Amino acid sequence: MATTVNTDTLRRLKSEVGEDTVTALLTVFSDELSQYHSQLSGSPSIEQVREISHAIKSSAASFGADDLAEMARECESRVKQGQQEWMTHHLDELTEMLRGTASTYREMAVEQSFINSLT
């Protein structure tokens, strides 16, 4: 699954914090997603899934990872509604989205031409 990036969100972020800081933030975001991926790749409790989904929801939206933010929102909502079976069937999808998004953002952080295009 390809990662969709909302470049308008990233342009706004770059204009607010500057080029050097946005590069560092993209790296931090990527590292954070990799950590969440590791935590969810084992046998997480349903409470861990809820907590991680909640954390991902806002940070992904802040960085323009809208599809991941929506998936995290849905996961958190389903867990809160007690739909553990749904979550069990979609956990692999969430972890795959985390892996793909982390990889995409890691690549963007080191791709100067991409950073320069955010004007």
C-alpha positions as CSV (number, residue, x, y, z in Angstrom):
1,M,0.0,0.0,0.0
2,A,1.5,3.3,-1.1
3,T,1.6,6.1,1.5
4,T,-0.3,9.2,0.6
5,V,1.2,12.4,1.9
6,N,-0.7,15.7,2.3
7,T,2.0,18.0,1.0
8,D,-0.2,21.1,1.9
9,T,0.2,20.1,5.5
10,L,3.9,19.7,5.1
11,R,4.2,23.1,3.3
12,R,2.4,24.7,6.2
13,L,4.6,23.0,8.7
14,K,7.8,24.0,6.9
15,S,6.6,27.6,6.7
16,E,5.9,27.6,10.5
17,V,9.2,25.9,11.6
18,G,11.7,26.3,8.8
19,E,13.6,23.9,6.6
20,D,16.1,22.5,9.1
21,T,13.5,21.9,11.7
22,V,11.0,20.3,9.4
23,T,13.7,17.9,8.2
24,A,14.4,17.0,11.9
25,L,10.7,16.6,12.6
26,L,10.2,14.3,9.7
27,T,13.0,12.1,11.0
28,V,11.5,12.1,14.6
29,F,8.1,11.3,13.2
30,S,9.5,8.4,11.2
31,D,11.3,7.0,14.2
32,E,8.2,7.4,16.3
33,L,6.2,5.4,13.8
34,S,8.8,2.7,13.7
35,Q,8.6,2.4,17.5
36,Y,4.8,2.0,17.3
37,H,5.2,-0.6,14.6
38,S,7.5,-2.6,16.8
39,Q,5.1,-2.3,19.8
40,L,2.2,-3.5,17.7
41,S,4.0,-6.2,15.8
42,G,4.2,-8.5,18.9
43,S,1.0,-9.4,20.7
44,P,-0.2,-6.1,22.0
45,S,-3.1,-5.9,24.5
46,I,-6.2,-4.2,23.3
47,E,-5.4,-1.3,25.7
48,Q,-2.0,-0.9,24.0
49,V,-3.6,-0.8,20.6
50,R,-6.0,1.9,21.9
51,E,-3.2,4.0,23.4
52,I,-1.0,3.8,20.4
53,S,-3.9,4.5,18.0
54,H,-4.7,7.6,20.0
55,A,-1.1,8.8,19.8
56,I,-0.8,8.1,16.1
57,K,-4.1,9.8,15.2
58,S,-3.0,13.3,16.0
59,S,0.7,13.1,15.1
60,A,-0.1,11.6,11.7
61,A,-2.6,14.3,11.0
62,S,0.0,17.0,12.0
63,F,2.5,15.5,9.5
64,G,0.1,15.1,6.6
65,A,-0.2,11.3,6.9
66,D,-4.0,11.6,6.5
67,D,-4.7,7.9,5.6
68,L,-2.7,6.7,8.7
69,A,-4.5,9.3,10.9
70,E,-7.9,8.0,9.6
71,M,-6.9,4.4,10.2
72,A,-5.7,5.2,13.7
73,R,-8.9,7.1,14.4
74,E,-11.0,4.2,13.3
75,C,-8.9,1.7,15.4
76,E,-9.2,3.8,18.5
77,S,-13.0,4.2,18.0
78,R,-13.5,0.5,17.4
79,V,-11.6,-0.4,20.5
80,K,-13.6,2.1,22.6
81,Q,-16.8,0.5,21.3
82,G,-15.6,-2.9,22.4
83,Q,-15.1,-4.2,18.9
84,Q,-12.0,-6.2,19.6
85,E,-12.7,-8.7,16.9
86,W,-12.7,-5.9,14.3
87,M,-9.4,-4.7,15.7
88,T,-7.9,-8.2,15.6
89,H,-8.7,-8.4,11.9
90,H,-7.3,-5.0,11.1
91,L,-4.2,-4.9,13.3
92,D,-2.0,-6.2,10.4
93,E,-3.3,-3.4,8.2
94,L,-2.4,-0.8,10.8
95,T,1.1,-2.2,11.4
96,E,1.7,-2.3,7.6
97,M,0.6,1.3,7.3
98,L,2.9,2.3,10.1
99,R,5.8,0.5,8.4
100,G,5.1,2.1,5.0
101,T,4.5,5.5,6.4
102,A,7.7,5.4,8.5
103,S,9.7,4.4,5.5
104,T,8.2,7.1,3.3
105,Y,8.8,9.9,5.8
106,R,12.4,8.7,6.5
107,E,13.1,9.0,2.7
108,M,11.5,12.4,2.5
109,A,13.6,13.7,5.5
110,V,16.8,13.0,3.6
111,E,15.6,14.0,0.1
112,Q,16.6,17.7,-0.2
113,S,14.7,18.2,-3.4
114,F,11.5,17.1,-1.7
115,I,12.1,19.5,1.2
116,N,12.9,22.3,-1.3
117,S,9.7,21.6,-3.2
118,L,7.7,22.5,0.0
119,T,7.3,26.2,-0.8
